[in-house]
Amino acid sequence: MKALKTLFAVALFAMGAVTANAQATYTDASGNKYEFQKHFFLNLEGGAQYTLGEAKFKDLISPNVQLGLGYQFSPVIAARLQANAWQSKGGWNGFYVGNEAPHTETYKWNYVAPGIDVMFNLSNLICGYNPLRVFNVTAFIGGGANFGWGNEEVNDIANQLVANQKNLSNFELEYLWDGSKIRPFGRAGLELGFRLSDAVSIIVEGNANILSDHYNSKKAENADWYFNALAGLRINLGKTYNKIVPPAPVPEPEPVVEPEPAPAPAPAPVVEKIEPIRRDVFFLINKTDIRDTEAQKVKDIADYLQKYPKAKVVVTGYADAGTGNDKINDRLAAQRADVVVKALKEQYGIAEDRISYDSKGSRVQPFAENDLNRVSICIAE
């Protein structure tokens, strides 16, 4: 069909155009970056079909199912192999035999219609790629082959006409078919997706399908149509994005200011003066472990205590007031003091009676910069 070829040409052109311009990354408010990953997906759907005909609307409704396997090439473009199947119905207004009054007859037949659709995620195309978006609108266009069989009901109607010496052409049954038939079809539609998780979405789909005038056995001088309304699940087979979490910022430690030595009184006997030492051990947000970059400061305190056996150290833990609450910050401050005390005793053998410690939570802030208050301050003298 010329129209079907044109349909695919337009779809392929659009696929090339939007693939070149599709945004493939998304950054959320926390700075996390999401990179699109190509992936397969499975569609499982069921619903109803309305076949265009002469009977009442409700008399032309029939059950319908659809199975699809697709591949997402980019945030915007996907393609799927799908098979739509079950029943179609026809209506014939004006049927009568013998002396009965003309009335409407309906008939049905079975079919399966495999095909391929090219799909365009309009939400990502217009609003930009966002793998966390809850609602997505996707348009699609495609076609395939409709395999029809089980058309006995309309053939029984035709046999009644022949038995009553009726001319089938007068009843527009010039395209009557039996057995099985294969006919090309084209289709287009919309899919609405409601994201439940990274792997599963609820989908609602509506599609319109066009075939030759021969599909419903009646000659109408125009194309035959059927319309499907479906609902089901889209299941992503594999990872759909790669999440990159930015590293936590490491605060710059405040330079350690050594106190000026007090002037020695004169005259006085020569006595060794033990100068106090201070080291500030900084921690990351919500952390209580000593990082490799801070471990040397603990060793400095231990070296000092080992050099001066009569010296003692006071370790005070803090938490920043800019995050958490008093309960959380009291716990963090105490644990930050404890971890330094434990290192001094277990790693460097400092006696327990030479160490005293305290914690201030976030009620005391020794530094003006918020992040620097995630600290244990150690003063030995």
GUNU-363450 format. One record per residue: residue in one letter; x, y, z of N, C-alpha, C in turn. Coordinates in steps of 0.001 Angstrom, whole numbers, padded with zeros to 6 digits, always signed. Atoms other than C-alpha are relative to their C-alpha. Example, Ala and Ser with C-alpha at 12.3 -4.5 7.8 and 13.67 -1.06 7.14 Angstrom:
2
a+000890-001190+000000+012300-004500+007800+000900+001200+000000s-000820-001190-000060+013670-001060+007140-000770+001090+000730
! end
This chain:
381
m+000846-001195+000000+000000+000000+000000+000881+001244+000000k-000795-001228+000098+001348+003387-000982-000055+000802+001289a+000144-000757-001256-000031+005015+002181+000867-000583+001103l-000800+000654-001030+001752+002448+004364+001478+000298-000181k-001401-000343+000276+005100+003101+002668+000294+001436+000423t-000175-001393-000406+004648+006826+003201+000061+000123+001525l+000042+000020-001458+003839+006144+006866+001369-000334+000590f-001296+000413-000520+007126+004339+007462+001098+001000-000367a-000999-000988+000397+009144+006933+005542-000012+001200+000935v+000123-001123-000927+007823+009723+007749+000541-000386+001373a-000457+000459-001313+008503+007656+010891+001519-000085+000065l-001452+000125+000010+012110+006903+009921+000680+001360-000038f-000566-001348+000067+012790+010545+009052-000088+000674+001368a+000174-000608-001322+011372+011705+012386+000927-000627+001021m-000880+000678-000940+013397+009075+014258+001415+000543-000111g-001343-000542+000178+016644+010350+012772+000121+001418+000502a-000051-001406-000408+015779+013981+013475+000026+000161+001501v+000075-000210-001440+014861+013633+017119+001089-000736+000745t-001093+000707-000666+017567+011098+017993+001235+000878+000077a-001184-000859+000039+020228+013606+016996-000067+001098+001051n+000143-001140-000898+018794+016260+019340-000471-000373+001402a+000560+000394-001289+017539+014200+022296+001005+000205+001122q-000831-000165-001189+018906+015173+025699+000078-001336+000720a-000184+001342-000551+020373+012011+027301+000434+000020+001448t-000367-000064-001408+021191+013259+030813-000996+000880+000751y+000883-000784-000869+019228+014662+033742+000688+000161+001344t-000592-000266-001303+020456+016286+036969-001093+000475+000943d+001062-000364-000932+018159+016450+040005+000452+001109+000938a-000268-001134-000884+017996+019089+042742+001165-000263+000950s-001108+000352-000884+020570+017202+044833+001330-000124-000727g-001230+000101+000779+023129+017213+042027+000273-001388-000540n-000178+001333+000555+022682+013518+041176-000248+000034-001505k+000100-000001+001447+023201+012906+037468-000493-001357-000487y+000574+001217+000554+021159+010352+035506+000341-000051-001495e-000361+000185+001398+022543+009058+032194-000869-001101-000596f+000893+000964+000654+020142+007280+029812+000758-001255-000420q-000544+001282+000426+020810+003580+029147-000990-000657-000966k+000860+000731+000927+019446+001737+026105-000482-001287+000671h+000548+001176-000670+017164-001132+027140-001193-000569-000768f+001193+000646+000526+014512-003625+026093-001167+000217+000961f+001175-000057-000860+010943-003506+027405-001078-000921-000551l+001090+000909+000342+007863-005740+027396-001323+000673+000318n+001350-000535-000213+004233-004591+026984-001000-001153+000073l+001075+000979-000164+001339-006735+028266-001297+000777+000177e+001190-000848-000013-002100-005253+027495-001253-000792-000357g+001296+000548+000355-005763-006133+027271-001038+001100-000030g+001029-001025+000073-008917-004247+026438-001106-000373-000969a+001141+000191+000896-011615-003846+023807+000278+000641-001348q-000102-000532+001360-011944-003203+020094-001374+000435-000491y+001202-000415+000715-014534-001235+018167+000308-000054-001491t-000175+000102+001449-014805-002221+014496-001057+000862-000674l+000929-000914+000670-016345+000432+012295-000993-000797-000849g+001015+000733+000751-019653-000852+010901-001357+000645+000135e+001340-000578+000088-023383-000348+010499-000869-000302+001214a+000811+000348-001162-024613-001874+013770+000167+001052+001096k-000153-000892-001140-025039-000119+017110+001404-000120+000574f-001364-000038-000526-021823+000874+018851+000293-001188+000925k-000244+001069-000973-022204-001652+021686+000049-001372-000647d+000012+001301+000680-022846-004478+019208+001273-000258-000787l-001249+000157+000762-019465-003875+017524+001222+000031+000915i-001101+000068-000968-017363-004104+020713+000409-001459+000183s-000508+001363-000172-015160-007188+021058+001276+000037+000840p-001208+000033-000838-012302-008317+023366+001269+000100-000838n-001240-000238+000729-008719-007518+022460+001187-000143+000947v-001243+000098-000776-005202-008331+023709+001169+000407-000892q-001181-000413+000758-001762-007113+022720+001265-000313+000796l-001302+000306-000573+001795-008273+023408+001059+000724-000827g-001033-000744+000729+004810-006130+022528+001368-000176+000633l-001388+000020-000447+008590-006414+022790+000719+001136-000712g-000585-001196+000598+010447-003150+022258+001412+000261+000469y-001355-000419-000358+013823-001456+022460+000036+001519-000002q-000092-001452-000147+014412+002087+023732+001386+000441-000461f-001283-000403+000572+017155+003572+021531+000537+001279+000641s-000379-001297-000552+017172+007035+023131-001133+000445+000916p+001113-000462-000834+015083+009053+025618-001288+000258-000776v+001178-000330+000809+012724+009879+022735-000456-001161-000869i+000332+000957+001047+012858+007009+020218+000043-001434+000507a+000028+001438-000245+011824+003374+020629-000676-000670-001188a+000712+000804+000992+010619+000611+018333-000476-001262+000700r+000494+001225-000622+008485-002366+019262-000619-000911-001043l+000727+001032+000720+007353-005600+017676-001222-000331+000842q+001204+000249-000762+003747-006110+018687-000923-000923-000779a+001025+000857+000597+000980-008605+018065-001320+000295+000704n+001330-000343-000498-002635-007486+018470-000968-001069-000508a+000793+001158+000422-005304-010201+018403-001310-000104+000769w+001202+000583-000574-008711-011703+019242-001119+000042-001033q+001181-000022+000849-011877-010596+017414-000204+001359-000654s+000590-001186+000614-013269-008102+014965-001462-000312-000291k+001426+000199+000257-016960-007550+014278-000438+000836-001204g+000608-000736+001100-019069-006460+011322-001487+000166+000241g+001436-000233-000116-022561-005048+011078-000615+000204-001378w+000660-000106+001305-025004-005312+008240-001436+000445+000233n+001313-000604-000180-028019-003040+008247-000841-000253-001244g+000900+000236+001129-030937-004160+006060-000082-001446-000416f+000061+001423+000330-030663-007952+006180-001432-000516+000159y+001286+000681-000148-033828-009953+005514-000030-001162-000977v+000282+001121+000910-034895-013248+003957-001492-000283+000084g+001437+000282+000027-038364-014292+002939-000805+001250+000217n+000887-001134-000256-041063-011992+004273+000330+000745+001293e-000323-000661-001265-039253-010922+007470+000402+001457-000237a-000346-001418+000118-038674-007241+008135+001515+000180-000009p-001451-000266+000003-035209-005833+007351+000479+000342+001415h-000572-000270-001317-032996-005729+010462+001521-000046-000095t-001471-000040-000031-029370-005440+011504+000549-001324+000512e-000699+001222-000409-027189-008542+011673+001464+000348+000315t-001430-000163-000309-023782-008664+013325+000696-001347-000130y-000794+001219+000143-021024-011181+012786+001428+000312+000452k-001365-000182-000496-017517-011713+014053+000934-001005-000655w-001044+000898+000476-014237-013308+013011+001258+000232+000832n-001233-000072-000782-010832-013919+014529+001156+000556-000831y-001174-000516+000706-007518-012298+013695+001182+000091+000960v-001203-000395-000715-003944-011755+014805+000770+000925-000933a-000613-001039+000843-002060-008691+013585+001378+000367+000547p-001353-000403-000397+001727-008666+014135+000457+001197-000818g-000506-001170+000712+003527-005470+013230+001122+000653+000771i-001062-000762-000646+006171-002940+014136-000441+001449+000130d+000337-001403-000257+005669+000504+015692+001279+000777+000292v-001037-000944-000395+008050+003444+015881-000635+000957+001009m+000612-000712-001121+007444+005260+019178+000799+001257+000344f-000612-001291-000304+008141+008866+020176-000484+000468+001372n+000353-000496-001329+008213+009895+023848-000110+001527-000056l+000218-001439+000152+006667+013359+023565+000384+000773+001256s-000362-000676-001251+007290+014183+027240+001487+000307+000035n-001445-000238+000037+011059+013731+026876+000396+000923-001135l-000315-000848+001149+011058+015414+023461-000269+001471+000309i+000410-001384-000231+009264+018550+024667+000591+000548+001301c-000390-000484-001334+010222+018774+028356+001418-000391+000408g-001339+000446-000369+013658+017125+028341-000037-001329+000728y-000096+001335-000597+014804+013718+029559-000083+000069+001521n+000114+000119-001465+013737+012842+033119-000461-001426+000314p+000388+001394-000257+013806+009146+034136-000906-000153+001208l+000834+000062-001194+011919+009990+037356-001389+000598-000230r+001310-000599+000295+008937+011624+035602-001098-001052+000200v+001074+000942-000305+005681+010013+036784-000885-000249-001215f+000951+000121+001110+003583+010670+033644+000700+000297-001327n-000608-000165+001311+004773+010214+030047-001040-000234-001086v+000870+000155+001167+002946+010619+026740+000860-000430-001184t-000753+000547+001128+004178+008549+023790-000927-000159-001196a+000725+000212+001252+002940+008690+020195+000703-001091-000788f-000627+001047+000810+003511+005835+017781-000699-000108-001344i+000511+000206+001350+003041+004973+014138+000644-001265-000533g-000566+001260+000469+003492+001656+012390-000938-000740-000921g+000812+000827+000881+001954-001196+010477+000468-001429+000032g-000365+001401+000045+002117-004875+009693-000976-000779-000842a+000874+000889+000767+000019-007807+008464-001094-000532+000914n+001148+000503-000736-003471-008807+009636-000377-001372-000571f+000378+001359+000377-004148-012585+009553-001411-000266+000525g+001379+000210-000400-007928-013164+009579-000470-001404-000314w+000583+001321+000242-009845-016450+009892-001299-000101+000817g+001233+000211-000755-013114-017867+011271-001110+000940-000406n+001005-000945+000503-015397-015772+009055-001306-000713-000365e+001151+000836+000388-018186-018400+009038-001335+000718+000188e+001303-000602-000291-020921-016180+010532-000534+000805-001182v+000498-000784+001132-021121-013784+007587-000233-000890-001215n+000242+000937+001103-020821-016704+005178-001343-000704+000179d+001315+000584-000232-023880-018286+006847-001103+000968-000425i+000978-001005+000435-025745-015012+006257-000102+000002-001525a-000002+000004+001467-024699-015057+002603-000695-001242-000550n+000647+001232+000464-025836-018688+002243-001512+000093+000102q+001450-000202-000111-029285-017698+003526-000519+000852-001140l+000419-000849+001122-029441-014998+000876-000049-000793-001296v-000041+000804+001240-028407-017400-001857-001166-000976-000023a+001102+000956-000056-030976-019955-000660-001334+000666-000310n+001223-000749+000293-033624-017236-000961+000117+000782-001297q-000175-000575+001347-032379-016301-004434+000225+001514+000047k-000368-001415-000086-030963-012948-003343+001335+000210-000696n-001258-000372+000650-028204-011198-005288+000910+000637+001061l-000886-000504-001059-025243-010679-002945+000446+001432-000252s-000452-001357+000286-024222-007496-004766-001015+001030+000485n+001013-000929-000505-027516-005930-003721+000142+000224+001501f-000176-000095-001447-026495-006507-000100+001450+000359+000375e-001360-000508-000194-022926-005168-000528+000952-001061+000578l-000882+001073-000440-021329-008578+000186+000906-000476-001141e-000836+000348+001145-019107-008459-002886+001417-000379+000399y-001352+000329-000457-015924-008855-000769-000019-001145+001020l+000124+001130-000908-017074-011975+001056+001238-000893-000101w-001177+000877-000001-014129-014147+002101-000190-001134+000994d+000060+001181-000843-013680-017555+003674+001409-000522+000225g-001333+000534-000269-010786-019565+005090+000811+000999+000800s-000857-000985-000665-007943-017246+006068+000528+000994-001021k-000476-001069+000885-006735-013952+004603+001091+000797+000712i-001062-000862-000521-003637-011798+005062-000096+001348-000702r+000115-001338+000575-003941-008061+004577+000934+000960+000758p-000833-000996-000690-001510-005196+005309-000874+001020+000739f+000726-001040-000730-002572-002570+007845+000999+001073+000442g-000771-001084-000591-001310+000763+009074-000689+000459+001276r+000627-000423-001238-001852+002224+012505+000773+001129+000651a-000607-001081-000769-001158+005152+014808-000781+000117+001307g+000697-000138-001266-001983+005983+018395+000821+000713+001046l-000645-000622-001157-001052+007338+021822+000062-000999+001142e-000159+000802-001219+000268+005630+024933+000249+000946+001172l-000192-000764-001232-000056+007183+028415+000633-000920+001030g-000722+000828-000960+002448+005840+030931+000042+000636+001380f-000030-000454-001393+002235+006118+034732+001058-000832+000727r-001157+000709-000568+005583+005210+036344-000262-000440+001427l+000100+000541-001347+005371+002926+039386+001378-000180+000624s-001370+000212-000460+009097+002169+039654+000911+000079-001215d-000925+000019+001130+012240+002035+037526-000340-001124-000973a+000225+001181+000833+011076-001348+036210-001410-000072-000580v+001398+000252+000384+007265-001086+035904-000766+001310-000140s+000931-001111+000195+004756+001413+034501-001367-000565-000375i+001341+000286+000506+000991+001246+034051-000173+000781-001301i+000196-000684+001278+000122+002047+030424-001457-000104-000440v+001321-000043+000622-003124+003056+028750+000227+000418-001448e-000302-000226+001421-003121+002911+024954-001280+000053-000813g+001047-000023+000996-005457+003878+022165+000617+000020-001377n-000565+000005+001345-004752+003041+018528-001087-000176-001045a+000910+000104+001142-006519+003310+015181+000704-000768-001106n-000582+000887+001002-005927+000693+012458-000808+000084-001288i+000650-000137+001305-006688+001027+008744+000403-001170-000895l-000227+001103+000933-007073-001820+006221-000771+000268-001286s+000734-000148+001255-008451-002313+002749-001498-000231+000233d+001452+000122-000086-012214-002306+002089-000457-001457+000079h+000363+001414+000017-012136-006139+001904-000065-000631+001386y-000177+000627-001313-011624-006676+005663-001311-000539+000571n+001246+000433-000641-015282-006842+006788-000995-000632-000969s+000797+000729+001007-016603-008625+003628-000972+000883-000763k+000984-000865+000640-018698-005608+002641+000685+001040-000885k-000521-001014+000910-018070-003319-000287-000586+001360+000387a+000468-001315-000433-018213+000289+000953+000704+001128-000736e-000749-000999+000779-015859+002074-001481+000883+000875+000887n-000947-000728-000850-013666+003204+001447+000714-001013+000904a-000815+000896-000843-011115+001755+003859-000788-000474+001208d+000573+000522-001235-012098-000408+006823+000899+000412+001185w-000725-000457-001193-011103+000652+010366-000395-000836+001212y+000344+000435-001362-010894-000801+013858+000863+000776+000990f-000629-000841-001025-009958+001007+017084+000135-000821+001292n-000271+000761-001214-008381-000531+020193+000218+000932+001192a-000265-000680-001281-008499+000750+023786+000555-001058+000951l-000720+001029-000748-005986-001122+025953+000594+000580+001277a-000703-000370-001228-004511-001029+029449+000846-001188+000437g-000868+001087-000423-001666-003022+030964+001267+000522+000649l-001275-000308-000636+001947-002950+032084+001106+000098-001039r-001273-000017+000709+005259-001901+030590+001069-000416+001006i-001043+000528-000869+008126-003885+032118+001349+000221-000671n-001322-000265+000545+011648-002594+031515+000913-001191+000299l-000878+001162-000128+014107-005431+030905+001442+000492+000054g-001357-000519-000143+017359-004113+032284+000006+001404+000565k-000208-001313-000595+018776-000881+033631-000345+001092-000998t+000437-001060+000909+017205+002260+032167+000852+001261+000107y-000871-001156-000154+019698+004804+033515+001150-000350+000927n-001154+000131-000888+023026+005153+035268+000034+001236+000889k+000040-001111-000947+022949+007297+038423+001408+000283+000519i-001314-000428-000479+026090+009275+039310-000207+000978+001148v+000152-000842-001193+026192+010710+042843+001274+000819+000187p-001198-000818-000165+028570+013682+043305+000667-000275+001341p-000685+000227-001281+031246+013247+045995-000330+001100+001003a+000281-000986-001046+030578+014960+049313+001172+000964+000120p-001093-000971-000112+032567+018182+049717+000813-000227+001273v-000895+000144-001148+035570+017943+052011+000357+001395+000502p-000282-001356-000487+035846+021024+054241+001501+000229+000152e-001399-000375-000187+039139+022847+054281+000273+000171+001495p-000272-000152-001439+040664+022458+057741+000531+001395+000319e-000483-001309-000434+041262+025662+059644+001465-000126+000427p-001421+000087-000392+044965+026370+060018+000153-000028+001515v-000254+000115-001436+046259+025364+063434+000911+001153+000435v-000776-001131-000500+047446+028435+065286+000637-000411+001330e-000708+000365-001217+050086+027557+067821+000083+001228+000926p-000076-001153-000924+049950+029757+070929+001441+000481+000162e-001316-000589-000227+052813+032144+071494+000556-000476+001339p-000570+000441-001283+055188+030844+074164+000069+001160+000998a-000069-001018-001056+055002+032689+077444+001480+000329+000293p-001403-000355-000297+058160+034620+078298+000481-000669+001288a-000560+000676-001177+060389+032776+080696+000412+001044+001035p-000402-000952-001049+060805+034545+084028+001512-000065+000240a-001440-000069-000283+064290+035677+084887+000209+000785+001293p-000780+001241+000152+066201+034916+086838-000778-001184+000544a+000672+001201-000449+064942+031371+087233+000850-001175-000410p-000762+001185+000385+066417+027947+087160-000491-000528-001347v+000354+000540+001318+066434+026281+083773-000899-001216+000195v+000977+001097-000080+063292+024113+083624-000585-000233-001392e+000565+000326+001326+062077+022280+080544-001460+000458-000069k+001361-000535+000172+058942+024072+079301-000770-000895-000977i+000840+000840+000877+056218+021786+077915-001100+000882-000595e+000996-000833+000675+054242+023754+075367-001224-000850-000343p+001209+000776+000358+050603+022654+074878-000110-000168-001525i+000219+000253+001429+049533+021224+071505-001501-000176-000236r+001425+000133+000360+046139+021433+069785-000097-000558-001420r+000287+000533+001324+044861+019383+066885-001524-000119-000160d+001433+000058+000319+041416+019669+065251-000233-001118-001018v+000275+001149+000883+040194+016354+063752-001393+000201-000612f+001259-000325+000666+037504+017133+061147-000664-001265-000546f+000786+001136+000483+034695+014771+060084-000938+000467-001113l+001004-000278+001029+032331+014552+057098-001390+000010+000637i+001370-000114-000497+028617+015219+057507-000550-001387+000340n+000643+001222-000480+026847+012499+059542+000981-001161+000138k-001021+001055-000107+030177+010571+059869+000736+000132+001333t-000753+000002-001255+032161+009545+062947+001305-000774-000125d-001259+000726+000176+035113+007691+061404+001121+000975-000341i-001165-000865+000245+038608+009192+061245+000526-000297-001401r-000498+000181+001365+039616+009719+057606+001532-000049-000028d-001459+000094+000140+043112+009012+056345+000654+001380+000066t-000570-001353+000028+043644+012756+055851+000089+000621+001392e+000024-000553-001355+042941+013388+059578+000779-000863+001006a-000633+000935-000936+044714+010370+061100+001331+000530+000549q-001293-000515-000451+048087+012209+061288-000163+000916+001218k+000227-000895-001131+046563+014707+063721-000110-000784+001315v+000087+000854-001191+045688+011905+066153+001392-000492+000384k-001368+000466-000277+049246+010598+065800+000828+001117+000627d-000722-001123-000586+050576+014091+066580-000260+000079+001513i+000352-000036-001421+048704+014041+069909+000672-001163+000748a-000605+001169-000642+049920+010505+070674+001512+000182+000163d-001446-000227-000077+053546+011445+069876+000333+000970+001136y-000203-000999-001052+053269+014440+072196-000115-000645+001380l+000204+000643-001299+051904+012333+075078+001095-001007+000326q-001087+000952-000219+054597+009709+074572+001323+000722+000324k-001231-000773-000251+057313+012395+074576-000017+000580+001410y+000131-000620-001324+055959+014027+077748-000911-000887+000858p+000799+000979-000756+054816+011258+080129-000963+000625+000998k+000893-000623-000972+053212+013743+082557-001128+000808-000655a+001027-000783+000708+051108+015463+079850-001310-000781-000076k+001330+000589+000156+047371+014827+079529-000731+000711-001153v+000732-000560+001140+044858+015445+076755-001489+000064+000322v+001453-000155-000087+041259+016727+076652-000558-000042-001432v+000619+000156+001322+039157+015602+073649-001461+000436+000107t+001375-000510-000030+035921+017521+072969-000631-000155-001383g+000695+000227+001267+033439+016433+070247-001076+001027-000255y+001009-000989+000403+031170+018796+068302-000769-000522-001220a+000780+000212+001223+028475+018697+065585-000442+001356-000514d+000396-001293+000570+027421+021425+063201-001480+000254+000244a+001392-000378-000283+024194+023322+063923-000830+000133-001261g+000737-000227+001244+023275+023621+060263-000786-001209-000472t+000721+001202+000406+022027+020028+059943-000436-000769+001240g+000440+000866-001081+020203+017466+062094-000797+000736+001066n+000654-000593-001165+018668+018166+065485+000850-000315+001215d-000837+000180-001191+019913+018169+069081+000243-001462+000322k-000163+001417-000331+019302+014438+069582+001045-000651-000891i-000963+000587+000946+021209+013449+066442+001392+000588+000228n-001299-000661-000128+023956+016018+066969+000700-000352+001311d-000628+000447-001247+024516+015001+070617+000670-001354-000194r-000577+001322+000251+025073+011432+069450+001252+000095-000860l-001156-000126+000893+027421+012444+066619+001204+000599+000726a-001100-000655-000701+029488+014746+068868+000673-000973+000964a-000561+000951-000957+029913+012051+071528+000804-001083-000710q-000706+001059+000734+030893+009424+068928+001304+000525-000606r-001236-000564+000563+033447+011789+067354+001088+000137+001073a-000978-000028-001099+035101+012265+070765+000457-001417+000332d-000323+001387-000363+034916+008529+071503+000985-000619-000965v-000850+000662+000981+036588+007494+068234+001448+000484+000106v-001366-000512-000189+039607+009752+068910+000608-000611+001260v-000494+000604-001249+039915+008476+072507+000378-001459-000232k-000274+001412+000264+039703+004885+071276+001286-000182-000790a-001225+000083+000792+042468+005499+068704+001224+000255+000861l-001144-000301-000874+044763+007024+071331+000328-001187+000907k-000244+001109-000922+044286+004069+073687+000424-001270-000721e-000230+001294+000627+044186+001147+071263+001130+000006-001024q-001051-000032+001025+046509+002281+068470+001346+000463+000558y-001267-000591-000444+049077+004227+070466+000322-000299+001468g-000298+000446-001355+048823+002734+073979-000008+001084+001053i+000073-001077-000989+047997+005974+075818-000895-000461+001157a+000756+000439-001178+046832+005238+079368-001302+000777+000134e+001331-000612-000097+043162+005931+080067-000025+001177+000966d+000039-001080-000984+043938+008113+083120+000666+001282-000502r-000601-001213+000585+045795+010552+080830-000937+000671-001012i+000941-000504+001021+042719+011139+078618-001311+000352+000683s+001357-000375-000403+039559+013056+079429-000730+000517-001233y+000725-000422+001197+036788+013796+076973-001382+000521+000366d+001312-000627-000186+033547+015694+076586-000619+000159-001394s+000648-000312+001282+030984+016486+073867-000992+001133+000210k+000846-001196-000108+029071+019698+073202-001186-000033-000952g+001089+000025+000983+026651+018539+070492+000158+001133-000995s-000047-001176+000881+025744+021490+068295-000362+001268+000754r+000355-001172-000803+024982+023837+071172+001150+000989+000088v-001193-000859+000033+028548+025187+071072+000618-000144-001387q-000580-000002+001341+030040+026147+067705+001357+000704+000053p-001319-000632-000141+033818+026725+067941+000445+000761-001244f-000417-000649+001238+034090+027828+064295-001159+000781-000600a+001028-000825+000648+032235+030505+062336-000583-000712-001213e+000486+000739+001178+031988+028267+059256-000692-001281+000447n+000826+001099-000499+029218+025692+059767+000671-001362-000134d-000500+001357+000253+030930+022656+058175+001207-000345+000851l-001188+000288-000798+034090+023022+060296-000345-000445+001412n+000395+000387-001346+032075+022333+063454-000295-001494+000131r+000041+001461-000098+031973+018586+062600+001408-000443+000391v-001402+000040-000399+035134+018215+064696+000138-000567+001410s-000457+000287-001377+036893+016784+067716+001249+000846+000225i-001136-000864-000317+039235+019360+069277+000801-000655+001130c-000877+000697-000955+042199+017778+071084+001071+000993+000502i-000999-000896-000610+044295+019877+073490+000788-000814+001036a-000888+000738-000915+047274+018216+075180+000980+000972+000636e-000966-000858-000696+049436+019868+077858+000452-000646+001307
! end
